[in-house]
Amino acid sequence: METKEKSEKLRLWQQRLSHSETAYQKQLNKMDGREKQYLGDRVLRPLTENDTSKCGKKETPHVRNITAELIEAQVSSDIPQPKVTARRKEDEPLAKIIEDMLRNELDRLPMEYINDMQERTVPIQGGSFYHVEWDNRQRTHNTTGEVAVAARHPKQVIPQEGVYTALEDMDYIILRLPTTKERVKAVYGVDISDEGEELPELRGSDGESPADEMVTMYVGYAHNGKGGISKYAWVRDTELEDLEDYQARRLRRCRQCGEVEPREGDVVVDRQELVLPGSVEEALFGGGPQVVEQSHIWHEGDPCPYCGGTKWDWRDEEYEELWDPLQTAHGKVIPGQREEIGEDGTITYQPTKIPYYKPSVYPLVLQRNVSVFGQLLGDSDVDKIKDAQNTTNRLEKKIIDRLVKAGTRVIMPATARHKIDEEDQVVWFFDNVSDAALIKDINFTGNLEYEMTYLAQVYEEARQAIGITRSFQGQEDSSAKSGVAKQFSAAQAAGRLESKRTMKHAAYADLFRLIFQFRLAYADEPRPVVSQDSKGNRTYDAFDRYDFLEQDANGDWYWNDQFLFSTDTSAALANNRERMWEETISLFSAGCFGDPTRTETLVALWTKLELLHYPGAADTRAYLEEKLEQEQALQAQQMQLAQAQMQAQAQARAAGAAGGQMEAAAAAVDQRARQDAMNAVFGGGQ
C-alpha cells in the first residue's frame, strides 16, 4: 500500500475515533468517578449541582463504603458452564465434543481472574467486554495457535456514535489499548520507540502518569461490506496493521512462483535425480534406474524450495487444497486429488477445494449489568446509590466532628482572674463576689440519636435500590423469624438479581459461540479433549474441525456450525459441593439409587460423590467395587454349585428310572422262563 493510501485510511479512522469519543465523553467522564466511589473517595459532593459554595473540596475523615459493600455482596466466583445443543439428531456427538472442548478451554484460560474482574467492573460501570483473539504465537510441538480471551474495561472500548442496541449493529467499533513498545514491535514489526503514551488513564483510574515504555494503541474493527470484518491498528500517526478481511485465512506465498511458504521444520524436496545402474548385475538385480530425492529441513529465511525466490507476500485464501485424502479424528474421510479428463483426452489432477471458515463477527462480547433503553452499557449500581454514599459521607463527618467536640466546658465571668488545674486549695480572685455564682460546667455528651437513625435509613435505601436483603448478605434479619423465612427473604433478593445473572449467562453463551467459531476457523490440528463419563472415569477424545465439514447434493463442501449455545443452569448448584453432597445422600436414603443395603447401590452413591469431589470418595468407591467383585464371584460359585447339584439330582433320577426298567424286564424274562418250564412239564405228562 502506498503512503498516500495509508494516510487516507489513517485519517479516516482518526476522524471516526474523534467523533465517537466526543459523543461518548459523557459516559467516559462518569467512569473514573464510579471507580473512585467504589474505592472509597473522601471528597464530599455538593448536595445539588449549584450548591458549590457550601461544600467545595471538603473531605470526610471517615468513609463507610456502602458502595463497595453492596457491590461485593453480589460478587460470584461461579463461572457458567457451557451447554451445546445440536439442531440435528445426527450432530449430537459433535455437540458433546464442542461442550467438552469448551469446558477444557475454561480450565486452560485464566477465566477465574477474568471473571473476578468482570464481577466488579460490570456492576460498577454498567457493563464490560470480553475480547477474543486467535494467538498464532502460542505453539506446541503438534499445534499452532490458541484462543486468547481478555477483559476490556468499558473506557477502553469506544462504540460508534448513536448505536446503543448491539455491537453487531455498529458499522465500526474502536479499542483503546495500553501496551508496551516492545510488544508492538514483536507483534506488528513496527518500531515506535519515539512515541509516547497518550492515555495513561486507560491503565487505571484518573491520575495515572505516562510511562516511558508504554503507548496507547488503537484497534478499529468494521464491517467491510462483503460479509467480513476489517481491522485497522495504529499508534498516534503510525499505521501498524491494515487488513480488509482480517478473519480470512492468510498464507505467505512466494512472489515469484506463488507456492505456499513451508512451515518451520517442514521437510522439503530440493530435487529428484534419476540414478542409472552402474553394472549389468545392478541392472538385473538392483531394479534398474531409480529416482532419488534430495531433501532438507526448511527454516524461516530460507529461499523458496520450488523456484529459489526470496520474497514472500501475505495473501488471503478462500480455499484449502487437499491433494492427499484426510481422515478425521472420528474416522470421516475427506478425499484428496481427483482425475479430470480434458476435451483433448489429457488427464490432469485437481485437489479437493475446501472453503476456509470465517466467523465474520466482531471479536467482542458485551456483558451488561441491567439493560436500559438508550444505553449501550447497562445501568450502573454505583450511579443508583451515588447520593446515598454522599449522604453517608456527610453524616459520618458530622458524627465524628460532634464526637471530637464532645466533653466538659467551664463557663465563668470574663473578669475572673484565675486558672483551672488539678491542684487542690487553689485561690480564685473575683472583683465582684456575685460573679462566683456564675461559675458552672456544661457537659457536651455528643448525642447522635438522630444522625445514627438517619444513617441506618440511608443504608436501607441504598440496599433496597439494588435489591439486596440482609439474609442475602448473610446478616441478621429481624424481619425473618424462622429459617424458612430467611430462605424466602434470600430467594426474594435472588429474584431481583436474576436479571444480572441472566445477562452474565447470555454473555458467556456468546463467548462460547465465539470460541467455537475461532477453533473452527483456525485450529488445523486435532486438539485433545478430556471429559468424564457417568462412572467418573476420564475419557479422551479430540476436537477436529474437519469433523464439521460436510458436502451438499451438488458436491460443494461447507462447514456445519449450526449449534445452539447456552449455559448450564444447574452449574450454580453443582458448584455448591456441600449442598450437592447433602442432596445426593438424601436421594440415596430415599432409595433413588436402588436398595441402600446392596453393594452395587453403594458403589453408585460413592461414584456420584467422587464426581462431586467428596473427600476420600475414590478410595471408598474402589473398596466397594472390590467388595462387589468378591460378592459377584461368590454368587457365581454358588450358582455353579447349585447347577452342579441340580445336574447330579437329574442324573440320579434318570439312573433310578433306568434301573427300574431293567428290573421289570428281568422279572418279565424270569416269569416267561418259569411259564415255559411249566408248560414243558405238564405238556410232557399228557
C-alpha angles and dihedrals in degrees: 000000000000123000092247091056091047093052091049092051091045092051090048093055093042089054090049090051093048094050094045094046091051092051092044096044094099090060092043091054091057096051099072090045091054091051091050092050091051090049091051108265112203098202114111113229119217115262089240133014092256095044096090098127095064098049113023112157097335117150134204117237091216131037124200096199102212089159094063091040094056093041092051091049088065098046112119124188091199113118113207113245122225125256117190122190124194117224091210126049093230090058095060094100089052091049090055091050090051091049093049091045091053091050089053090049091053088056094046097046121069091251094146090063093041093048092048090053094046093047088067102031095053098056092038097050100022094247147007141198141244115212116206121195138164108239108203091185093071101092138162131186090273106024139053122208136000138209114265123200125192135175115241120201112229092244088060091059120068112193126206113275115266099009113114104151107078141330093251090059091064123094089214142355129197132212123206106203129181110221141152127266092235092054091052090052092047095049103035102020093233123131110223098161091131094057124095134214113272102186113028090165088075088076094059144325123334112292100056113138123220115271121219095228096044133086135180110244122196122208120187126194122192141167105260096208092247099081094270139095125253125207130206125180130185145158115217102309097341119101115220105175138000116185119169092197105016096175092056117105109262125196133183111242131185110262090217105045102012096233120145115261111249119243124251108282097015117143109237129188115238098188145327121238129197107225114200122209114264097213143017091258091055090048092050100039104018097064099252125261115005133199113230120194122214111208141164140184112271120228131188109274095033118126122258108287091215103050107000094247119154103199123085133188132199111238132182112243125209099182138034114220119220114195095168125049113262125212116200127221090265099046102266110144121214112195123238129208121352135200121253123189115211127216090263091053096254117143119227132176122229126189125235107262117216120184115237113244118241125191091210092195134108110272091232132096121197121212112195126201098212121345116246127185113250096019129096091204120051129248115298119232089208091059091051093058099031093110092044091053092049092048090049090052091050093049092047090053092048092048093050092046091052093047092049092050094046119109142082123318126191120214124197140151117292090235094060115118108205145094132234118231140135098263120116125234094028113170117225120197124210129182088209119038091208089065090072089072090062094063113107141130130239121209115215104200096179098236107209100175097118095039093051092047093052091043089058090047092053091050091051090050091052093048093048091048090062095036103244123141129199091251090055089053092048092245129133110280114199091189092063111065101177137042091251090052091052091051090049091050091050090048090054090054090047089052092054089049093047092097091060092050090048091054091049093050091046090053092050091049089055089046091053091050091050093049090051092049093051090049090049091050104044113014099098096169125063110263120213117245124195126196141151128254127219091277094054095253119138117250124195125213138150137240106224115177091207089067086072093055115107138175125225129216092274092055094253118141122230138167122253107222097147100127131128116234124203138135131267105253091198091062093090091057091041090056090055095080098178091053092047091050090053093047092048094049090046091053090047092052090049090057097249090133093047133262105356091213095059120093095226089057090053089050090054091049095051091043088058092045089051089055087053090051096246109177112261094002094127093055092046092049091049091051092049092046090053089048090048091052090052091049091048091048090050091048090050090052091048091050091050090049091048091049090049091051091049091050091049091050091049091050090048092051091048091049091049092051091050092049092053092052091051092050091050091050092048091049090050091051091048091049092051091049091052091048092051091050093052092049090052093050098045094039092054092050092061 
